[in-house]
Amino acid sequence: MKKIRIFDIDGTITHPGIDLWYMTTNSLSSDIESFEKHLLAWKNGIKAGLNPYKTSKSMMLKGLNLMPFEITGIDIRLETKKISNNIIKNCDYFEGAIEHINNSMAKGFYVIFSTTNYYEAGLGFLDALVECNLIGKNNINSILVSGSRIDWKNKKIIHFNMGDCKIKDICEHLNLTEQELMERIDSSYGDDQKGNDSAILKLSLKGFVIKNDKIKFVYFQNIYF
């Protein structure tokens, strides 16, 4: 069975500060002013030490409730693809990350894009990578996208893909136990070792934290792409 390498997307493949969830939700929001107010309250809550999982899930739900009712997962995928194309055009991503991902697949590794963002947004990001020839179409079957699952009709969160829930979602997709997944992981890459990416980094014996302004105390290895 193939060994696995897991990659967060925002701030790991993209440059720090490039947040596809924010950019997509903001772009599709019917009330940007309210969205920005909720966002500021969320950031202040995180700084104040509120539970990151509960607070971030609540923020995602507020963003969903500010979208027009007719928005679907297809709309999310298309909008994120458009935004990602601009990110690539502006070179707001780590070229070394893409090179490492392609080299991983060439060496026979199975790659997982694990994001707290909407699952469809992860697909849109991958669509853009393929369209811009950063990842070959023949490699699509070697990449699994794992993200938050939304009931778009009712704008409800079915699965919030953060922390330990990132592991749960990957295990369900691959039909593996957590122990079996641990045995198959070669390495994992993230930018938020205390929040979104904590579980995927801890599960791997080789957890790499991308150097960024959020890191004050490093518990894992650092790399520069």
Secondary structure, DSSP 8 states (H G I E B T S, - for coil): ---EEEE--TTTTB-TT--HHHHHHHHH-S-HHHHHHHHHHHHHHHHTT--HHHHHHHHHHHHHHTS-TT--HHHHHHHHHHHHHHHHHTT-B-HHHHHHHHHHHHTT-EEEEEEEEEHHHHHHHHHHHHHTTSS-GGGGGGEEEEEEEEETTTTEEEE--STHHHHHHHHHHHT--HHHHHHHEEEEEES-TTTTTHHHHHHSSSEEEE--TT-SS--SEEE--
